[in-house]
Amino acid sequence: MAAFRSCWAGAAFIAFAAALQPLPALAAPDSPTAKTAVSTSYRPLVEKLEAAKDEGKAALVAALLPIVEVLVLHSENAPREDEDYALPVLESAYALIGDFAGERKIIDRRAELATAREGAQSYAASHIAVDVADLLRREGRPAEGEAHLRRAVAASTDPEIKMSLQSDLASYLEDAQHLGDAVEAYRTLLDMQLQRSGPDADDVFKIVETLSWNLGQIGRHAEALALLQTTIPRAEAVWRATGADETHNGTMDSLMAGLRYANLLERQADHLGAQGKFGPSDFYFEEANKLRTRYFDAPTHIVAQTYNNMAFRQNFEGRYALAEKNAYTALEIYEGVMGQADISEDLTYAKYKYNLAAALLGQGHAQEALPLLRFGVPIQRRLGPDHPDLVILLTTLSRAIVAAEGDLDEALSLAREATAIAHKHRDARLTGGYSDSAPDATSAALTRALAGDATTRDPMSMAYGALMEATSAAMKAGGRADTAELRAEMFAAAQDLEQSSAGQAMAQAAARSAAGDGPLGTLITRKQQLADRARALNLAVTAATLGKDTIGLDEKRAALAQVTKDLAAADAEIKSAFPDFEALVSPSALTMADIQGRLAADEALVLIVPNGPDYYTFAIAPDHAQVRVIARARDGVAKLVGRIRCRLDEAGCTSPADMDPTYDEPGELKGIDAYFPRFDREAANLLYINLVEPLEPTLAKAKRVFVTVGGPLGGLPLSVLVTKFDPEKDKSEAGDVETLKQSAWLGDKYGFITLPAVSALRIARPPRKGEGGKAGNFLGYGAPSLQGTAGAARSVEQGGRRTLRSGGIQGITTASPDALRKLSPLPGTEIELKRMATALKAPPSGLHLGAAATEAALKQDPGLASASIIAFATHGLLPQEVGRAAEPGLVFTPPAAASVEDDGLLTASEASRLSLKADWLILSACNTAASDGTPGSQSLSGLARAFLHAGAKALLASHWRVSDEVTAVLTVETMRFARSGLPKAEALRQAMIAVRTGKRPDGSAVSGWQEYWAHPAAWSPFVLVAADGQ
């Protein structure tokens, strides 16, 4: 049999081969001498090919490949070790020059050999799938590559090989930037590793480290922290078990265990920083650094990494001076460690330069930042076109170019590229997978469910802010023909920046309403309830995976698997029966023309978004649109909002300078001063002048204004802004009734409707129904039976302003029934609900007061799903008032003993699982509209979001502590005006005027009116949250 299966290339081949490596005299191919020649010349040529490949000499590689391939593939007597060495070299050489067909041929050869030698289920044969998948990905067929790897995992029968292939799948998905899919793959890998080695193995800790990193890449910080908080104690125990402690370094095993422990601490620090918990974040970064530095006499690249990671997080937190110091330290250490090595294309070096650049840019040194940023772009691009780090780099470079007054077209191009990448990852989370991926249906369903988690923050949203800055700069520069397009881009980016889960909840509720009361509406409700359940179970499984007590973990995993399976089935049914559902609830931005087509002639929309140091304001009416950028307004707006909030509810004061002049006056306060601080009309007027007055031309015909507001302004109803104020003639500190009654309030001009996200308008709004609710469809829960004095009295008559100022829930650290019983009774809420029922002509059976106001009664109420007006009048507890990990909730009459069905606190997650169709849902409790106050938190509270998710069409929610007496009148008046046929926003506006002045539009008096009701703290705490405005 011939030694070669094809002819040689003749004399040219012989001459070329001879120039590369001295060969014995070549004989005819069939002769024994030819076989010897192949055998003796084979390996040296492969070594030359490998050297050329390693040096990146593509031309030489391309010339050598056909020769070496002939020698390797057509030799029958080469030693096995030579062939095993040569085939991977050939494969990677073909990859270098982009010859996919050649690479495929070598992969097939390797698979053939591995199967023949060791069997199809062997490690070698199974892992050929990894190379096939990688080849498919580079050919632009990543979904096929993913599917190939998934099949290999499923087909493997050996637990060790299966786990190794799962690791390869996770890495493949991570390299392909399919971040949500990668997270699920690493979770599966973690479960496999736990079964193999138990919870205290280094391989487990390594997977947790990688998994927590990827969770951070998609903003799932709460989930990452739940995992780390159970893993870190185990890693610490392993380190101490090696003989190490605070004073003794231990052994070499201690070094390795200590470094892993430090890595996990650093991941925890990063996630805490992302949640705005700067103090704990700094502490754990320092602890990680102490562990690393104690094992080395001189700084190492590992220590440099800690300083770099600290700088990265501090840049995101806006602590630029500290970030600059740490970034310089990281660079100095790294450059010292690397010495004379060429790091001109080093990715780590590029990242360190980036963090220094970001710190310099944050301090106004854009020119210094530019070369540092440009250094990293070609290096970062090598990681792939959709890498999250590329988004961050392009975003920062675009901002630096704008700040340095550079090429605006380049800045726009970079910001647009970053935005496109951010959109791709966002859309993948919302749809359950990437367009070029192949996840199974249940994984996709869980990904979609987790995208609706309010704790998830998109770390790539910074791209939208960069696009806003670049479009603003380009418009300001003038002389462009694309101004209209730039304005449209800016508006879309502003919507992307202000997306919220509350907006998604509102859109889903509207879609459910559009589906009607039949099977489809029921199916959509079930899908949303399953998604809530999946989120809760996912977090519970994550927290318990490495916890000390794993009892019930298998049951939770099984429940999660079943819920996601059911969720996938519901998704499939909805897609079949309601193909437009996903499009309707999509958070993608609406155009100005889209919005104009959805507004009535007497409506308008205002979007106010902080971005960097600036504020971006948009006003849209059916026949007009306006865009305005207010430079460097962020700090000033925050100070004004803080001052005004302080004059509405002293419990929210953050600066003594904002307190009114009567704050520390001795003795008894008189008049309105006895109830509320003097309102700063000048501050309210300044806020109006800066943010709203310039938009008035667009609002000229509007009676109702949809408002989507970000930043601190989201915690302040626009109704309290003052439209007219003369600093030379008017009193700034208003505490008398006539001044307050006669002030020009913005709430007198417009009825405001809070819209959590502009995209919530996507679903066509229903026609006006005339009446705001039928008498027989009212439900009221409140005045729970409580026995203590904890918490501020809601009624100012129960002690006046001095009592209110001491507010907050004192001594309530957990939501147990015994703890809830210590809260103060609220007798005024019974009066409030009874007055409301009377005004609505509702039967007494709809009221649940005192001992009847239980959580179990609410959940089992047969009238809940059909009630058109539902009112809750009780205590509202924020998360920080019931423990760090607790949810916000409404207090009901506590049971004798807690149960799953009733523990006395209706939490946000429980509220979201209710099935509602209410036209009005009134949350007459403290702070039910406000967010939890953490940086980056959404503008609406978890409670408000939950009731929107449950199906409420409109909410009345409060921004500060409310008074029983005024609230009773305000809510009743609002319902009375709504029942007369007024739209919801107009009904609330008229009610606020009536409460403030004591007179209704027809001249009739408001019963029981008192002078202190003229203060905006009394008449303006409530906002209307809705999408229809009718």
DAGIVEN-V944723 format. One record per backbone hydrogen bond with DSSP energy under -1.0 kcal/mol. CO is the residue of the C=O (numbers start at 1). NH is the residue of the N-H. E is the energy in kcal/mol with one decimal. If there is no record, write none. Layout:
BEGIN
co | nh | e
CO | NH | E
CO | NH | E
END
This chain:
BEGIN
co | nh | e
10 | 14 | -1.8
11 | 15 | -2.7
12 | 16 | -2.3
13 | 17 | -2.8
14 | 18 | -2.3
15 | 19 | -1.6
16 | 20 | -1.2
17 | 21 | -2.3
28 | 31 | -1.9
31 | 35 | -1.3
32 | 36 | -2.0
33 | 37 | -2.4
34 | 38 | -2.3
35 | 39 | -2.4
36 | 40 | -2.8
37 | 41 | -1.7
38 | 42 | -1.5
41 | 45 | -1.3
42 | 46 | -1.6
43 | 47 | -2.6
44 | 48 | -2.0
45 | 49 | -2.3
46 | 50 | -2.7
47 | 51 | -2.3
48 | 52 | -2.3
49 | 53 | -2.4
50 | 54 | -2.8
51 | 55 | -1.7
52 | 57 | -2.5
53 | 56 | -1.6
56 | 58 | -1.7
57 | 61 | -2.3
58 | 62 | -2.7
59 | 63 | -1.7
60 | 64 | -2.4
61 | 65 | -2.5
64 | 68 | -2.5
65 | 69 | -3.0
66 | 70 | -1.6
67 | 71 | -2.1
68 | 72 | -2.7
69 | 73 | -2.9
70 | 74 | -1.6
79 | 83 | -1.8
80 | 84 | -2.6
81 | 85 | -1.6
82 | 86 | -2.5
83 | 87 | -2.5
86 | 90 | -2.6
87 | 91 | -2.6
88 | 92 | -2.5
89 | 93 | -2.1
90 | 94 | -2.5
91 | 95 | -1.9
92 | 96 | -1.8
93 | 97 | -1.5
94 | 99 | -2.4
98 | 100 | -1.2
99 | 103 | -2.1
100 | 104 | -2.8
101 | 105 | -2.1
102 | 106 | -1.7
103 | 107 | -2.4
104 | 108 | -2.6
105 | 109 | -1.7
106 | 110 | -2.4
107 | 111 | -2.5
108 | 112 | -2.4
109 | 113 | -2.4
110 | 114 | -2.7
111 | 115 | -2.4
112 | 116 | -2.2
113 | 117 | -2.6
114 | 118 | -2.7
115 | 119 | -1.3
119 | 122 | -1.6
122 | 126 | -2.6
123 | 127 | -2.2
126 | 129 | -1.5
128 | 132 | -2.1
129 | 133 | -2.5
130 | 134 | -2.3
131 | 135 | -2.3
132 | 136 | -2.5
133 | 137 | -2.4
134 | 138 | -2.2
135 | 139 | -1.6
136 | 141 | -3.0
137 | 140 | -1.5
141 | 145 | -2.0
142 | 146 | -2.9
143 | 147 | -2.5
144 | 148 | -2.5
145 | 149 | -2.1
146 | 150 | -2.7
147 | 151 | -2.3
148 | 152 | -1.8
149 | 153 | -2.4
150 | 154 | -2.5
151 | 155 | -2.3
152 | 156 | -1.3
158 | 162 | -3.1
159 | 163 | -2.2
160 | 164 | -2.2
161 | 165 | -2.7
162 | 166 | -2.1
163 | 167 | -2.1
164 | 168 | -2.0
165 | 169 | -2.4
166 | 170 | -2.5
167 | 171 | -2.4
168 | 172 | -2.5
169 | 173 | -2.5
170 | 174 | -2.2
171 | 175 | -2.9
172 | 176 | -2.2
173 | 178 | -2.8
174 | 177 | -1.2
177 | 179 | -1.2
178 | 182 | -2.6
179 | 183 | -2.2
180 | 184 | -1.8
181 | 185 | -2.1
182 | 186 | -2.5
183 | 187 | -2.1
184 | 188 | -2.0
185 | 189 | -2.2
186 | 190 | -2.5
187 | 191 | -2.1
188 | 192 | -2.2
189 | 193 | -2.7
190 | 194 | -2.4
191 | 195 | -1.9
192 | 196 | -1.7
193 | 197 | -3.0
194 | 198 | -1.9
201 | 205 | -1.8
202 | 206 | -2.6
203 | 207 | -1.9
204 | 208 | -2.4
205 | 209 | -2.4
206 | 210 | -2.1
207 | 211 | -3.2
208 | 212 | -2.9
209 | 213 | -1.6
210 | 214 | -2.2
211 | 215 | -2.3
212 | 216 | -1.8
213 | 217 | -1.5
215 | 220 | -2.6
216 | 219 | -1.5
219 | 221 | -1.4
219 | 457 | -1.8
220 | 224 | -1.8
221 | 225 | -2.7
222 | 226 | -2.0
223 | 227 | -1.6
224 | 228 | -2.7
225 | 229 | -2.7
227 | 231 | -1.4
228 | 232 | -3.0
231 | 235 | -2.2
232 | 236 | -2.6
233 | 237 | -2.1
234 | 238 | -2.3
235 | 239 | -2.0
236 | 240 | -2.6
237 | 241 | -2.1
239 | 242 | -1.1
239 | 244 | -1.0
240 | 243 | -1.9
248 | 245 | -2.5
251 | 255 | -1.8
252 | 256 | -1.9
253 | 257 | -2.6
254 | 258 | -3.1
255 | 259 | -2.3
256 | 260 | -1.8
257 | 261 | -2.3
258 | 262 | -2.5
259 | 263 | -2.2
260 | 264 | -2.0
261 | 265 | -2.2
262 | 266 | -2.4
263 | 267 | -2.0
264 | 268 | -2.2
265 | 269 | -2.4
266 | 270 | -2.2
267 | 271 | -2.1
268 | 272 | -2.4
269 | 273 | -2.3
270 | 274 | -1.9
271 | 275 | -1.1
272 | 277 | -2.5
273 | 276 | -1.7
276 | 278 | -1.5
277 | 281 | -2.0
278 | 282 | -2.8
279 | 283 | -2.1
280 | 284 | -2.3
281 | 285 | -2.1
282 | 286 | -2.3
283 | 287 | -2.2
284 | 288 | -2.3
285 | 289 | -2.2
286 | 290 | -2.5
287 | 291 | -1.9
288 | 292 | -1.9
289 | 293 | -2.7
290 | 294 | -1.6
293 | 296 | -1.3
300 | 304 | -2.2
301 | 305 | -1.8
302 | 306 | -1.2
303 | 307 | -1.8
304 | 308 | -2.4
305 | 309 | -2.7
306 | 310 | -2.4
307 | 311 | -2.2
308 | 312 | -2.4
309 | 313 | -2.1
310 | 314 | -2.6
311 | 315 | -2.2
312 | 316 | -1.6
313 | 317 | -1.6
314 | 319 | -2.6
315 | 318 | -1.2
318 | 320 | -1.2
319 | 323 | -2.1
320 | 324 | -2.8
321 | 325 | -1.8
322 | 326 | -2.2
323 | 327 | -2.6
324 | 328 | -2.5
325 | 329 | -1.9
326 | 330 | -2.3
327 | 331 | -2.3
328 | 332 | -2.6
329 | 333 | -2.3
330 | 334 | -2.5
331 | 335 | -2.8
332 | 336 | -2.0
333 | 337 | -2.6
334 | 338 | -2.6
335 | 339 | -1.4
338 | 341 | -2.2
343 | 346 | -1.4
346 | 350 | -1.9
347 | 351 | -2.2
348 | 352 | -2.2
349 | 353 | -2.2
350 | 354 | -2.1
351 | 355 | -2.0
352 | 356 | -1.6
353 | 357 | -2.6
354 | 358 | -2.9
355 | 359 | -1.7
356 | 360 | -2.4
357 | 361 | -2.9
358 | 362 | -2.3
360 | 365 | -2.7
361 | 364 | -2.0
365 | 369 | -1.5
366 | 370 | -1.9
369 | 373 | -2.1
370 | 374 | -2.8
371 | 375 | -1.7
376 | 380 | -3.2
377 | 381 | -2.2
380 | 383 | -1.8
381 | 384 | -1.7
387 | 391 | -1.3
388 | 392 | -1.8
389 | 393 | -2.3
390 | 394 | -2.9
391 | 395 | -2.4
392 | 396 | -2.2
393 | 397 | -2.6
394 | 398 | -2.4
395 | 399 | -2.1
396 | 400 | -2.3
397 | 401 | -2.3
398 | 402 | -2.1
399 | 403 | -2.7
400 | 404 | -2.2
401 | 406 | -3.2
402 | 405 | -1.5
407 | 411 | -2.0
408 | 412 | -2.7
409 | 413 | -2.3
410 | 414 | -2.5
411 | 415 | -2.4
412 | 416 | -2.6
413 | 417 | -2.2
414 | 418 | -2.4
415 | 419 | -2.4
416 | 420 | -2.4
417 | 421 | -1.9
418 | 422 | -2.4
419 | 423 | -2.7
420 | 424 | -1.9
421 | 425 | -2.0
422 | 426 | -2.6
423 | 427 | -3.1
424 | 428 | -1.8
425 | 429 | -1.8
426 | 430 | -2.0
427 | 431 | -2.4
428 | 432 | -1.3
428 | 433 | -1.2
434 | 437 | -1.7
440 | 444 | -2.2
441 | 445 | -2.1
442 | 446 | -2.2
443 | 447 | -2.3
444 | 448 | -2.2
445 | 449 | -2.1
446 | 450 | -2.6
447 | 451 | -1.4
449 | 452 | -1.3
450 | 453 | -1.6
453 | 456 | -1.6
458 | 461 | -1.6
460 | 463 | -1.8
461 | 464 | -1.2
461 | 465 | -1.1
462 | 466 | -2.0
463 | 467 | -2.1
464 | 468 | -2.0
465 | 469 | -2.1
466 | 470 | -2.5
467 | 471 | -2.5
468 | 472 | -2.2
469 | 473 | -2.5
470 | 474 | -2.2
471 | 475 | -2.5
472 | 476 | -2.5
473 | 477 | -2.0
474 | 478 | -1.0
482 | 486 | -2.4
483 | 487 | -2.4
484 | 488 | -2.1
485 | 489 | -2.4
486 | 490 | -2.5
487 | 491 | -2.3
488 | 492 | -2.3
489 | 493 | -2.6
490 | 494 | -2.3
491 | 495 | -1.8
492 | 496 | -2.3
493 | 497 | -2.3
494 | 498 | -1.3
496 | 499 | -1.1
500 | 504 | -1.6
501 | 505 | -2.5
502 | 506 | -2.4
503 | 507 | -2.3
504 | 508 | -2.6
505 | 509 | -2.4
506 | 510 | -2.2
507 | 511 | -2.3
508 | 512 | -2.4
509 | 513 | -2.2
510 | 514 | -2.5
511 | 515 | -1.5
513 | 516 | -1.1
518 | 522 | -2.0
519 | 523 | -2.3
520 | 524 | -2.4
521 | 525 | -2.1
522 | 526 | -2.4
523 | 527 | -2.4
524 | 528 | -2.1
525 | 529 | -2.2
526 | 530 | -2.8
527 | 531 | -2.3
528 | 532 | -2.0
529 | 533 | -2.3
530 | 534 | -2.8
531 | 535 | -2.2
532 | 536 | -2.2
533 | 537 | -2.7
534 | 538 | -2.6
535 | 539 | -2.0
536 | 540 | -2.1
537 | 541 | -2.9
538 | 542 | -2.2
539 | 543 | -2.5
540 | 544 | -1.7
541 | 545 | -1.5
550 | 553 | -2.2
552 | 556 | -2.3
553 | 557 | -2.8
554 | 558 | -2.6
555 | 559 | -2.5
556 | 560 | -2.7
557 | 561 | -2.6
558 | 562 | -2.3
559 | 563 | -2.7
560 | 564 | -2.7
561 | 565 | -1.8
562 | 566 | -2.6
563 | 567 | -2.7
564 | 568 | -2.4
565 | 569 | -1.9
566 | 570 | -2.4
567 | 571 | -2.6
568 | 572 | -2.1
569 | 573 | -2.2
570 | 574 | -2.6
571 | 575 | -2.6
572 | 576 | -1.6
573 | 577 | -2.7
574 | 578 | -3.4
578 | 581 | -2.2
580 | 584 | -2.4
581 | 585 | -2.0
591 | 595 | -2.1
592 | 596 | -2.6
593 | 597 | -1.9
595 | 598 | -1.4
600 | 603 | -1.9
602 | 703 | -3.1
602 | 704 | -2.1
604 | 706 | -2.9
605 | 620 | -2.6
606 | 708 | -2.5
607 | 618 | -2.4
608 | 710 | -2.4
609 | 616 | -2.9
611 | 614 | -1.9
613 | 634 | -2.5
614 | 611 | -2.6
615 | 630 | -3.3
616 | 609 | -2.8
617 | 628 | -2.6
618 | 607 | -2.4
619 | 626 | -2.8
620 | 605 | -2.6
621 | 624 | -1.2
624 | 621 | -3.4
626 | 619 | -2.4
628 | 617 | -3.3
630 | 615 | -2.1
633 | 637 | -2.9
634 | 638 | -2.4
635 | 639 | -2.2
636 | 640 | -2.2
637 | 641 | -2.9
638 | 642 | -2.4
639 | 643 | -2.2
640 | 644 | -2.6
641 | 645 | -2.9
642 | 646 | -1.8
643 | 647 | -1.4
645 | 648 | -1.2
645 | 649 | -2.4
649 | 652 | -2.4
650 | 653 | -1.6
655 | 658 | -1.8
656 | 659 | -1.3
660 | 663 | -2.0
662 | 665 | -1.2
670 | 673 | -1.0
671 | 674 | -1.4
672 | 675 | -2.1
672 | 676 | -2.7
674 | 801 | -3.1
679 | 681 | -1.2
679 | 734 | -3.0
680 | 684 | -1.7
681 | 685 | -2.1
682 | 686 | -2.4
683 | 687 | -2.0
684 | 688 | -1.5
685 | 689 | -2.9
686 | 690 | -2.2
687 | 691 | -2.2
688 | 692 | -1.6
688 | 693 | -2.9
692 | 695 | -2.0
693 | 696 | -1.6
695 | 698 | -1.2
695 | 699 | -1.2
699 | 702 | -1.6
703 | 751 | -3.1
704 | 604 | -1.4
705 | 753 | -2.4
706 | 606 | -2.9
707 | 755 | -2.9
708 | 608 | -2.5
711 | 714 | -1.9
712 | 715 | -2.1
713 | 716 | -1.8
717 | 720 | -1.5
718 | 721 | -1.8
719 | 747 | -1.8
721 | 746 | -3.0
726 | 729 | -1.0
726 | 730 | -3.4
732 | 681 | -2.7
732 | 734 | -1.1
734 | 679 | -2.4
736 | 740 | -1.9
737 | 741 | -2.6
738 | 742 | -2.2
743 | 745 | -1.1
744 | 723 | -2.9
745 | 748 | -1.5
746 | 749 | -1.4
746 | 750 | -1.6
751 | 705 | -2.6
753 | 707 | -3.0
754 | 1026 | -1.5
757 | 760 | -1.9
758 | 761 | -2.2
759 | 762 | -2.0
769 | 771 | -1.7
774 | 777 | -2.0
777 | 868 | -1.4
777 | 869 | -2.2
779 | 871 | -2.5
780 | 848 | -2.7
781 | 873 | -2.4
790 | 824 | -2.0
795 | 798 | -1.4
796 | 800 | -2.6
800 | 804 | -1.9
801 | 805 | -2.6
804 | 807 | -2.1
816 | 820 | -2.5
817 | 821 | -2.1
819 | 822 | -1.2
820 | 823 | -1.9
821 | 787 | -2.4
821 | 788 | -1.2
822 | 790 | -2.9
823 | 788 | -1.8
826 | 829 | -1.5
827 | 831 | -1.1
828 | 832 | -2.3
829 | 833 | -2.4
830 | 834 | -2.3
831 | 835 | -2.5
832 | 836 | -2.0
833 | 837 | -2.5
834 | 838 | -2.2
835 | 839 | -2.6
836 | 840 | -1.9
837 | 842 | -3.0
838 | 841 | -1.2
843 | 846 | -1.8
844 | 847 | -2.1
846 | 780 | -2.6
848 | 782 | -1.9
849 | 852 | -2.1
850 | 853 | -1.6
852 | 854 | -1.8
853 | 893 | -2.9
854 | 858 | -1.8
855 | 859 | -2.3
856 | 860 | -1.8
858 | 861 | -1.3
861 | 864 | -1.4
863 | 867 | -1.2
868 | 919 | -1.3
868 | 920 | -2.2
869 | 779 | -2.4
870 | 922 | -3.2
871 | 781 | -2.6
872 | 924 | -2.3
873 | 783 | -1.6
875 | 891 | -2.3
877 | 889 | -2.1
878 | 881 | -1.8
879 | 882 | -1.6
883 | 886 | -1.1
888 | 908 | -1.6
889 | 877 | -2.8
890 | 906 | -2.6
902 | 899 | -1.8
904 | 892 | -3.1
905 | 907 | -1.0
906 | 890 | -1.9
907 | 911 | -2.7
908 | 912 | -2.2
911 | 914 | -1.5
918 | 953 | -3.0
920 | 870 | -2.0
921 | 956 | -2.4
922 | 872 | -2.9
923 | 925 | -2.0
924 | 874 | -1.0
934 | 937 | -2.4
941 | 945 | -2.3
942 | 946 | -2.2
943 | 947 | -2.2
944 | 948 | -1.8
945 | 949 | -2.5
946 | 950 | -1.8
947 | 952 | -2.2
948 | 951 | -1.1
950 | 916 | -2.6
954 | 921 | -1.6
955 | 1025 | -2.5
956 | 923 | -3.1
957 | 1023 | -2.6
958 | 929 | -3.7
963 | 967 | -2.6
964 | 968 | -2.5
965 | 969 | -1.6
966 | 970 | -3.1
967 | 971 | -2.8
968 | 972 | -1.8
969 | 973 | -3.0
970 | 974 | -2.1
971 | 975 | -2.3
972 | 976 | -2.4
973 | 977 | -2.6
974 | 978 | -2.3
975 | 979 | -2.4
977 | 982 | -1.5
978 | 981 | -1.6
983 | 987 | -2.6
984 | 988 | -2.4
985 | 989 | -2.2
986 | 990 | -2.7
987 | 991 | -2.0
988 | 992 | -2.4
989 | 993 | -2.1
990 | 994 | -2.3
991 | 995 | -2.5
992 | 996 | -2.2
993 | 997 | -2.6
994 | 998 | -2.5
998 | 1006 | -2.4
1000 | 1003 | -2.4
1004 | 1000 | -2.8
1006 | 1009 | -1.6
1010 | 1013 | -1.8
1011 | 1014 | -2.2
1012 | 1015 | -1.4
1015 | 1018 | -2.1
1015 | 1019 | -1.5
1016 | 1020 | -2.2
1021 | 959 | -1.9
1023 | 957 | -2.0
1024 | 754 | -3.8
1025 | 955 | -2.5
END
